Amino acid sequence: MDDDVRLTAWVRGRVQGVGFRWWVRSRALELGLTGSASNLVDGRVEVIAEGPRKACELLLELLRGGTTPGRVTGVSDRWTEPRGGLQGFAER
């Protein structure tokens, strides 16, 4: 079964000021996900995505895959139940 989930991923590396959030937004929308990509004060980007588990898993693979803008040195993730209420995919 491909139930909806909520993925929260924290991406480390050179990921701010290089078009990373825009890239994440584009990939997420292609996968039909809702959520956001936000810069954190410590230099990481927080990605929140809700939708089918397989689509979220693919987004996580893309975040770790080495074809992102900038340079990703690590990704931590957390899986939870979807909260809903998200529309589109925002860059913050």
N, C-alpha and C positions, 0 to 999 in steps of 0.2 A: 504494500500500500504506500502511496506517496502523499501522506498527510502534510498539511502545512506546518511549518516550524518557524522559529525566530533564531537567526544566526547573529551573534555579536562577535566581531573579529577586531582585534587590535593589531595593527600593522606597524612594525618597527623598520627603521632604516631611513634613507633619504626619500621621504614620501610627501613632504610638504613643499609647495612652490614649484612643482614639476608637472602639474596636470594630472596627478594621481587620482584626486577625487572625481574629476570629470571622467577619467577612464573607468573608474569603478561604477559611476552612474550609468555610463553607456552600456557596460557589460550587464549590469543588473536589469536595466530596462529591456535589453535583448532577451534576457532570461525570464521576463515577466514578473520580476520581484519588486516589492515596494520597500522603502526604507530611507537611509541616509548615509552619507560619508562625511565625517566631521574631523577637522584638525583638533588635536588636543595640545595643551600647553607644553607637554613634555616632548613634542616632536612626533608622536605617533598619530595615526589616523584611525578613528573608530568607525567601523562599518556595521550598520544594523540593516539586516535584510529579512523580510518575511515573504514566505511563499512555499511552494512545494519543496520537500526535502531534497529531491534530486537536483533542482535548480540551485538551491542554496549550497549544496555540496560542490556543484560545478563552479559557482562563484568562488568558494573557498579555494578550490584547486587553482583557479585563475590568479587569485591573490598570491598564492605560493609559487606560481609557475615560472617566474623569471621573465615574463614579457610585459611587465608593467612599466609605466614611466618611472623614472628615478631608480632606486635600488632598494629592494625589500631584503631585510636581513632576518626577519622572523615574523611569524603570525601566531597569535594566541586566539583561541576561539572558545565560545560558550554556546551551547544549544539549549533553548527553552521553548515553552509553549508560545505560540503567537499571541500578541496582545491586540492586534487589529488596530483600526483607527489610522493607519498610514495610507497616504495617497501619493502616488508617484515615487520618485526617488530624488531626494534633496542633497545638495552640496552645502555644507555649513562650515 
